[in-house]
Amino acid sequence: MYDLKTVFGKASVGQNLIDSIGQCNRILLNITTEYSTRSLAFDIKKFFEINEKAIEVLIFKGRKHISVNRTMVFNGAFLFNFKRFYER
């Protein structure tokens, strides 16, 4: 089961992720606006750092579907790898 969060604003991902803590361990972010890749990656990493029970953040942006899990986030190359998938 996923907690669906639709992102309309340019700085709303972090707040949406924080709001979902305690509701569900998997989050689906539907991104409907242009959002900085770097900001998105840092918001997701912060979410996993704060929420020990988080399992996955699934991102839908247009036709792209990106799955981010705890192992990926705490890998040293997370930002590089995330940019590669999110910006292609």
N, C-alpha and C positions, 0 to 999 in steps of 0.2 A: 504494500500500500504506500502511496506517495502523497505528500502534502503539496498541492499545486499552488505556486506563487507566480503571478503574472507581473512582469517588470515593465512599468510604463515610464518611470522617471530615470534620470541619469545617475542618481545616487541612492537608489532604493533597494539594491540587492542585499546589502549588509543588513538593513533593518528587516527585510523580509525573511532572511535566514535566521536572524535572532528571534523573531516572532514565532518561528516554527519549532523552536526548541521545546521539547516536552510534548509536542503534538504527534510527531512521527519521526522515524529514524531515516527516512528517505524523502528527499525534496525534489520536486520537479519545478525547475525555473523556466518559464515561458518568456523569453526576452523579445519584446515587441519594439524596442528602440535601439539606437546605437549606444553601445556601452563599451567603455575602455576595457580592453583585454586585461591589462595589468590590474586595474581596480577590481574586476571580476575575480581574477585569480587570488588576489589578497583577501577579498571578502570571503571566498570559499575556504581558504586556508584558515582564516580567523574562526569561521564557523566550526570547522573540525577541531580546532584547538579548544574552543569553549565547550562544545558538545561532545562528550566522550562516547555517547551512544550513537552518534551519527554514522551511517553506513555509506550513503551515496547521495550525490547531488547530480541529477540528470538535467541537462541543459538542452532546451529546444530553441533554436533560432532559425527561423525560416525552415529550410529543409535539413538543416544540420541537427544531429543528435549527439551530444557528448556526455559520456558518463565519467564522473570523477568520484573516486573512492579514497578512503583514508590512506591506503598504501601509496597511491599516486601523489597525494598532497604532501606527504612527509618525505618524498624523494627529493634529493638536492636539485634535480633538473626539472622540478614541477613547472615553474614559470615558462621555461623554454619549451617544454613539451605541450603545455596547455596552449601557448600562443600558436604553435604549429597546427594544432587541431582546430582551434577556434577561428583562426584567421584564414584558413584555406578555403 
